[in-house]
Each structure stands twice: as structure tokens, then as C-alpha cells.
Amino acid sequence: MTQWRERAGEVWTVPNLVTLARLPLVVGVVVLVDSPVRYVLFALVVFSDGFDGWLARRLDQQTELGALLDPALDKVTALVLVAALFPRTDLAPAYLVLFFARDTFVVALAPLVGLSGFDTDRIKARPLGKVVTNLQFLAIVALLVPAPLATEGLLWALGAASALAVADYTVFVVRELTDAAWVEESWGVAAVYAVVGAAFAAVVALVLAEQLTAFLGAVAG
């Protein structure tokens, strides 16, 4: 089993440098957002995201710093690109609620479960969490192109997937941290999904009802 390396001489490994190289690439995408070069730079960002992990395993250079850097750079990449690209669209700012709903929930949940020693990374590793992450990536691609209708559709899919993921996370965490009997019952799980679904519908009704109507009209037309 690979040993975690903490010695100073092994902190700045090749995989870690590949991870850090993502930052200037992301900045390049933003600076050259009106140039076709942005596609090349973004492709390198995506490639480096998987290549650093492969290198770490291949070269036996897994480090605690690398384990922290990779997810941190993922978040920074998403934030920077959305902040740079979203204002270039005509979409209502309220759509950002759909993009960041899952991440906001995880951040809010972290202090509550952190005291118990629960690893919040296990939450995002859930299948629905991976679906949300992939939809976020596709939404960023649509913003980069740009493809307005595709962006809007992906944001709605992202919102729905985030609602399902939040319900799944809730059930998972309650099962892991408590002995509550209701969460083992099908009716209990269904109740969680119903409550989260109702909350999602309420948010849409409050801040995105007009946008949803317009989007459905555009799709139907």
C-alpha cells in the first residue's frame, strides 16, 4: 500500500506541479475567452485534472498536499470560470443557485458532521454527487462555447440532480452518524426526498419561475 509522504523534499512532486499548472491555464482561458485558443487551454485543464492523479500513482508520489490541492483546484477552477463566463450570458443571476446548490449544502453540512470525524469527501463520492460534478463540467463547457440554450438546459438538469444528491447525502449521513430507525425504512427515505423536492420546487417558484416558463417555451418552440 502506498505510503503518504510528508517529508519536505517530497512535497513539490511532479504530480503536484501538474496540479498547480492548472491555475495559469484557467487564467489563460479567462484572458483569451474570445479566442479559439480558449478551447485548447480548457482541454489542458481537463487533461491535467486526471493526469496528476495518474502520475501520482504511477510514480508512487502521493502526498497529503496533493490530496488537498486537487479538489481545491477543482473548486477554484469552477468558481473562476463561472465568474468569468456567466456574466457574458443573458441568463438571470438566480441560475447560479442551480449551479452551486449541491456545493452550498456540503459546505453548510461540513461543520455539523466534521465534529464527529466524518469525512465529507465520502459524501461527494456518492454516485449522485458524481452526476452533479459531471453536469457542472458540461455546464461550464456550454458557457465556454457559448451555447445559451444548452447552458440553460444543463443548469436545470444540474438543479434537479443537486436536489436528488442533497436528499441522498442526507439519508447517507443520518445512517452513518445516528441509529435512527426511520432512515432504514422506505417511507423514511421517501419522506426525505419529498421534503428536499418540495424545497427545490419552492426555490424555483420564488426565484426562477419566469425563467423556467421561458425555457420550456424555447424548447417547445
Secondary structure, 3 states (H helix, E strand, C coil): CCCCECCHHHCCCHHHHHHHCHHHHHHHHHHCCCCCHHHHHHHHHHHHHHHHHHHHHHCCCCEHHHHHHHHHHHHHHHHHHHHHHHHHCCCCCCHHHHHHHHHHHHHHHHHHHHCCCCCCHHHHCCHHHHHHHHHHHHHHHHHHCCCHHHHHHHHHHHHHHHHHHHHHHHHHHHHHHCCCCHHHCHHHHHHHHHHHHHHHHHHHHHHCHHHHHHHHHHHHC
